[in-house]
Amino acid sequence: MAIASEPVRRTPWISIQAAAELLGVSVPTLRRWCRDGLVPVHRLGPRLLRFDAAELQEWAADQTR
Protein backbone atom coordinates (compact mmCIF):
# COMPACT_ATOMS: atom_id res chain seq x y z
CA MET A 1 0.00 0.00 0.00
CA ALA A 2 1.42 3.38 -1.04
CA ILE A 3 1.40 6.38 1.25
CA ALA A 4 0.33 9.70 -0.22
CA SER A 5 3.24 12.06 -0.75
CA GLU A 6 1.20 15.22 -0.24
CA PRO A 7 1.00 16.61 3.29
CA VAL A 8 -2.28 16.37 5.15
CA ARG A 9 -4.07 19.72 5.27
CA ARG A 10 -4.76 20.75 8.85
CA THR A 11 -7.96 22.74 9.02
CA PRO A 12 -8.33 25.41 11.71
CA TRP A 13 -11.82 24.35 12.78
CA ILE A 14 -13.79 26.93 14.70
CA SER A 15 -16.96 26.49 16.73
CA ILE A 16 -20.37 27.84 15.82
CA GLN A 17 -19.97 30.54 18.49
CA ALA A 18 -16.64 31.69 17.03
CA ALA A 19 -18.06 31.55 13.49
CA ALA A 20 -21.08 33.64 14.50
CA GLU A 21 -18.78 36.23 16.08
CA LEU A 22 -16.58 36.25 12.96
CA LEU A 23 -19.62 36.93 10.77
CA GLY A 24 -21.27 39.36 13.20
CA VAL A 25 -24.49 37.34 13.50
CA SER A 26 -26.19 35.45 16.30
CA VAL A 27 -25.76 31.70 16.80
CA PRO A 28 -29.45 31.03 15.97
CA THR A 29 -29.05 32.93 12.68
CA LEU A 30 -25.94 30.94 11.79
CA ARG A 31 -27.71 27.68 12.66
CA ARG A 32 -30.57 28.68 10.34
CA TRP A 33 -28.12 29.50 7.54
CA CYS A 34 -26.50 26.07 8.03
CA ARG A 35 -29.87 24.33 7.95
CA ASP A 36 -30.80 26.19 4.76
CA GLY A 37 -27.44 25.43 3.11
CA LEU A 38 -26.45 29.08 2.81
CA VAL A 39 -23.07 28.90 4.57
CA PRO A 40 -20.18 26.41 4.25
CA VAL A 41 -20.31 24.08 7.25
CA HIS A 42 -18.76 20.73 8.13
CA ARG A 43 -20.76 18.22 10.15
CA LEU A 44 -18.50 16.13 12.36
CA GLY A 45 -21.41 14.21 13.81
CA PRO A 46 -25.17 14.34 13.92
CA ARG A 47 -25.16 17.56 15.96
CA LEU A 48 -21.56 18.83 15.87
CA LEU A 49 -20.97 21.71 13.45
CA ARG A 50 -17.53 23.11 12.72
CA PHE A 51 -16.35 25.75 10.31
CA ASP A 52 -13.11 26.24 8.38
CA ALA A 53 -12.08 29.80 9.26
CA ALA A 54 -10.50 30.55 5.87
CA GLU A 55 -13.43 29.06 3.97
CA LEU A 56 -15.88 31.09 6.05
CA GLN A 57 -13.98 34.34 5.47
CA GLU A 58 -13.89 33.66 1.73
CA TRP A 59 -17.64 32.95 1.75
CA ALA A 60 -18.31 36.19 3.67
CA ALA A 61 -16.23 38.20 1.18
CA ASP A 62 -18.20 36.69 -1.71
CA GLN A 63 -21.48 37.73 -0.07
CA THR A 64 -20.54 41.40 -0.13
CA ARG A 65 -19.84 41.45 -3.89
OpenMM code with the backbone's topology and positions (N, CA, C; nanometers):
from openmm import Vec3, app, unit

residues = "MET ALA ILE ALA SER GLU PRO VAL ARG ARG THR PRO TRP ILE SER ILE GLN ALA ALA ALA GLU LEU LEU GLY VAL SER VAL PRO THR LEU ARG ARG TRP CYS ARG ASP GLY LEU VAL PRO VAL HIS ARG LEU GLY PRO ARG LEU LEU ARG PHE ASP ALA ALA GLU LEU GLN GLU TRP ALA ALA ASP GLN THR ARG".split()
positions = [
    Vec3(0.0851, -0.1187, 0.0000),
    Vec3(0.0000, 0.0000, 0.0000),
    Vec3(0.0891, 0.1243, 0.0000),
    Vec3(0.0627, 0.2160, -0.0917),
    Vec3(0.1418, 0.3384, -0.1040),
    Vec3(0.0869, 0.4466, -0.0112),
    Vec3(0.1774, 0.5258, 0.0393),
    Vec3(0.1399, 0.6379, 0.1254),
    Vec3(0.1418, 0.7643, 0.0404),
    Vec3(0.0418, 0.8457, 0.0550),
    Vec3(0.0331, 0.9704, -0.0224),
    Vec3(0.1518, 1.0596, 0.0092),
    Vec3(0.2073, 1.1206, -0.0939),
    Vec3(0.3243, 1.2057, -0.0746),
    Vec3(0.2874, 1.3490, -0.0377),
    Vec3(0.1624, 1.3860, -0.0573),
    Vec3(0.1198, 1.5218, -0.0240),
    Vec3(0.0908, 1.5319, 0.1248),
    Vec3(0.1273, 1.6452, 0.1859),
    Vec3(0.1002, 1.6606, 0.3291),
    Vec3(-0.0499, 1.6713, 0.3570),
    Vec3(-0.0888, 1.6277, 0.4734),
    Vec3(-0.2284, 1.6369, 0.5152),
    Vec3(-0.2576, 1.7817, 0.5508),
    Vec3(-0.3672, 1.8336, 0.4988),
    Vec3(-0.4066, 1.9720, 0.5270),
    Vec3(-0.4723, 1.9780, 0.6639),
    Vec3(-0.4169, 2.0552, 0.7523),
    Vec3(-0.4759, 2.0754, 0.8849),
    Vec3(-0.5710, 2.1942, 0.8782),
    Vec3(-0.6941, 2.1705, 0.9103),
    Vec3(-0.7961, 2.2740, 0.9022),
    Vec3(-0.8149, 2.3389, 1.0383),
    Vec3(-0.8093, 2.4713, 1.0439),
    Vec3(-0.8332, 2.5407, 1.1712),
    Vec3(-0.9837, 2.5476, 1.2003),
    Vec3(-1.0389, 2.4387, 1.2497),
    Vec3(-1.1824, 2.4349, 1.2783),
    Vec3(-1.2176, 2.5360, 1.3859),
    Vec3(-1.3291, 2.6030, 1.3669),
    Vec3(-1.3791, 2.6928, 1.4702),
    Vec3(-1.5226, 2.6520, 1.5046),
    Vec3(-1.5624, 2.6849, 1.6236),
    Vec3(-1.6958, 2.6493, 1.6728),
    Vec3(-1.8018, 2.7391, 1.6112),
    Vec3(-1.9262, 2.7025, 1.6330),
    Vec3(-2.0367, 2.7841, 1.5817),
    Vec3(-2.0387, 2.9213, 1.6499),
    Vec3(-2.0026, 2.9255, 1.7773),
    Vec3(-1.9975, 3.0540, 1.8494),
    Vec3(-1.8915, 3.1451, 1.7877),
    Vec3(-1.7717, 3.0900, 1.7631),
    Vec3(-1.6644, 3.1690, 1.7031),
    Vec3(-1.7003, 3.2115, 1.5610),
    Vec3(-1.7650, 3.1228, 1.4861),
    Vec3(-1.8056, 3.1553, 1.3492),
    Vec3(-1.9100, 3.2666, 1.3482),
    Vec3(-2.0041, 3.2597, 1.4407),
    Vec3(-2.1075, 3.3638, 1.4498),
    Vec3(-2.0434, 3.4989, 1.4824),
    Vec3(-1.9478, 3.4985, 1.5737),
    Vec3(-1.8779, 3.6228, 1.6079),
    Vec3(-1.8004, 3.6764, 1.4882),
    Vec3(-1.7351, 3.5861, 1.4140),
    Vec3(-1.6584, 3.6253, 1.2964),
    Vec3(-1.7482, 3.6921, 1.1922),
    Vec3(-1.8691, 3.6390, 1.1763),
    Vec3(-1.9624, 3.6927, 1.0775),
    Vec3(-2.0469, 3.8085, 1.1300),
    Vec3(-2.0473, 3.8282, 1.2616),
    Vec3(-2.1266, 3.9363, 1.3200),
    Vec3(-2.2752, 3.9052, 1.3242),
    Vec3(-2.3087, 3.7758, 1.3413),
    Vec3(-2.4487, 3.7343, 1.3503),
    Vec3(-2.4672, 3.6524, 1.4774),
    Vec3(-2.5911, 3.6255, 1.5120),
    Vec3(-2.6190, 3.5446, 1.6299),
    Vec3(-2.6037, 3.3957, 1.5963),
    Vec3(-2.5860, 3.3152, 1.6990),
    Vec3(-2.5762, 3.1697, 1.6800),
    Vec3(-2.7037, 3.1134, 1.6173),
    Vec3(-2.8239, 3.1545, 1.6633),
    Vec3(-2.9447, 3.1026, 1.5969),
    Vec3(-2.9518, 3.1368, 1.4473),
    Vec3(-2.9061, 3.2552, 1.4100),
    Vec3(-2.9045, 3.2932, 1.2683),
    Vec3(-2.8097, 3.2030, 1.1910),
    Vec3(-2.6917, 3.1800, 1.2457),
    Vec3(-2.5943, 3.0940, 1.1786),
    Vec3(-2.6453, 2.9503, 1.1684),
    Vec3(-2.7118, 2.9026, 1.2723),
    Vec3(-2.7712, 2.7677, 1.2664),
    Vec3(-2.8759, 2.7597, 1.1538),
    Vec3(-2.9561, 2.8644, 1.1392),
    Vec3(-3.0570, 2.8678, 1.0341),
    Vec3(-2.9906, 2.8682, 0.8961),
    Vec3(-2.8846, 2.9478, 0.8803),
    Vec3(-2.8118, 2.9503, 0.7538),
    Vec3(-2.7546, 2.8130, 0.7207),
    Vec3(-2.7033, 2.7430, 0.8229),
    Vec3(-2.6496, 2.6074, 0.8025),
    Vec3(-2.7605, 2.5127, 0.7588),
    Vec3(-2.8720, 2.5192, 0.8276),
    Vec3(-2.9868, 2.4334, 0.7948),
    Vec3(-3.0340, 2.4566, 0.6515),
    Vec3(-3.0328, 2.5828, 0.6089),
    Vec3(-3.0802, 2.6191, 0.4758),
    Vec3(-2.9728, 2.6036, 0.3676),
    Vec3(-2.8519, 2.5642, 0.4074),
    Vec3(-2.7442, 2.5434, 0.3109),
    Vec3(-2.6845, 2.6703, 0.2552),
    Vec3(-2.6931, 2.7788, 0.3297),
    Vec3(-2.6445, 2.9081, 0.2811),
    Vec3(-2.4982, 2.9353, 0.3132),
    Vec3(-2.4430, 2.8638, 0.4094),
    Vec3(-2.3070, 2.8902, 0.4568),
    Vec3(-2.2285, 2.7584, 0.4552),
    Vec3(-2.0972, 2.7643, 0.4244),
    Vec3(-2.0179, 2.6405, 0.4246),
    Vec3(-1.9963, 2.5889, 0.5670),
    Vec3(-2.0398, 2.4674, 0.5915),
    Vec3(-2.0309, 2.4077, 0.7249),
    Vec3(-1.9876, 2.2627, 0.7108),
    Vec3(-1.9203, 2.2117, 0.8117),
    Vec3(-1.8760, 2.0726, 0.8132),
    Vec3(-1.9399, 2.0051, 0.9335),
    Vec3(-2.0117, 1.8987, 0.9079),
    Vec3(-2.0755, 1.8222, 1.0154),
    Vec3(-1.9807, 1.7114, 1.0582),
    Vec3(-1.9414, 1.7142, 1.1840),
    Vec3(-1.8501, 1.6132, 1.2363),
    Vec3(-1.9245, 1.5067, 1.3141),
    Vec3(-2.0541, 1.5150, 1.3126),
    Vec3(-2.1405, 1.4206, 1.3806),
    Vec3(-2.2832, 1.4652, 1.3569),
    Vec3(-2.3783, 1.3971, 1.4162),
    Vec3(-2.5174, 1.4343, 1.3919),
    Vec3(-2.5530, 1.5752, 1.4400),
    Vec3(-2.4835, 1.6233, 1.5425),
    Vec3(-2.5163, 1.7561, 1.5957),
    Vec3(-2.3970, 1.8509, 1.6024),
    Vec3(-2.2764, 1.8030, 1.5726),
    Vec3(-2.1557, 1.8834, 1.5872),
    Vec3(-2.1225, 1.9555, 1.4574),
    Vec3(-2.1280, 2.0872, 1.4606),
    Vec3(-2.0973, 2.1711, 1.3454),
    Vec3(-1.9630, 2.2392, 1.3684),
    Vec3(-1.8798, 2.2392, 1.2669),
    Vec3(-1.7533, 2.3109, 1.2720),
    Vec3(-1.7350, 2.3840, 1.1404),
    Vec3(-1.6561, 2.4888, 1.1465),
    Vec3(-1.6349, 2.5750, 1.0308),
    Vec3(-1.4863, 2.5893, 1.0060),
    Vec3(-1.4485, 2.5952, 0.8790),
    Vec3(-1.3114, 2.6237, 0.8379),
    Vec3(-1.3023, 2.7759, 0.8333),
    Vec3(-1.2154, 2.8344, 0.9147),
    Vec3(-1.2083, 2.9797, 0.9261),
    Vec3(-1.1793, 3.0468, 0.7918),
    Vec3(-1.0843, 2.9942, 0.7167),
    Vec3(-1.0495, 3.0548, 0.5871),
    Vec3(-1.1653, 3.0429, 0.4886),
    Vec3(-1.2291, 2.9280, 0.4857),
    Vec3(-1.3432, 2.9060, 0.3973),
    Vec3(-1.4582, 3.0006, 0.4318),
    Vec3(-1.4808, 3.0211, 0.5597),
    Vec3(-1.5881, 3.1091, 0.6050),
    Vec3(-1.5592, 3.2546, 0.5685),
    Vec3(-1.4339, 3.2960, 0.5834),
    Vec3(-1.3977, 3.4338, 0.5472),
    Vec3(-1.4115, 3.4556, 0.3965),
    Vec3(-1.3735, 3.3559, 0.3175),
    Vec3(-1.3891, 3.3659, 0.1730),
    Vec3(-1.5370, 3.3742, 0.1360),
    Vec3(-1.6204, 3.2932, 0.2005),
    Vec3(-1.7644, 3.2953, 0.1753),
    Vec3(-1.8208, 3.4333, 0.2096),
    Vec3(-1.7803, 3.4883, 0.3245),
    Vec3(-1.8307, 3.6192, 0.3672),
    Vec3(-1.7900, 3.7283, 0.2671),
    Vec3(-1.6685, 3.7213, 0.2158),
    Vec3(-1.6229, 3.8205, 0.1177),
    Vec3(-1.7047, 3.8098, -0.0109),
    Vec3(-1.7390, 3.6883, -0.0509),
    Vec3(-1.8197, 3.6688, -0.1715),
    Vec3(-1.9615, 3.7231, -0.1544),
    Vec3(-2.0126, 3.7243, -0.0330),
    Vec3(-2.1477, 3.7726, -0.0071),
    Vec3(-2.1594, 3.9234, -0.0214),
    Vec3(-2.0495, 3.9941, -0.0055),
    Vec3(-2.0542, 4.1400, -0.0127),
    Vec3(-2.0364, 4.1916, -0.1547),
    Vec3(-2.0060, 4.1019, -0.2484),
    Vec3(-1.9843, 4.1446, -0.3888),
    Vec3(-2.1152, 4.1654, -0.4591),
] * unit.nanometer
topology = app.Topology()
chain = topology.addChain("A")
for resn in residues:
    res = topology.addResidue(resn, chain)
    for name in ("N", "CA", "C"):
        topology.addAtom(name, app.Element.getBySymbol(name[0]), res)
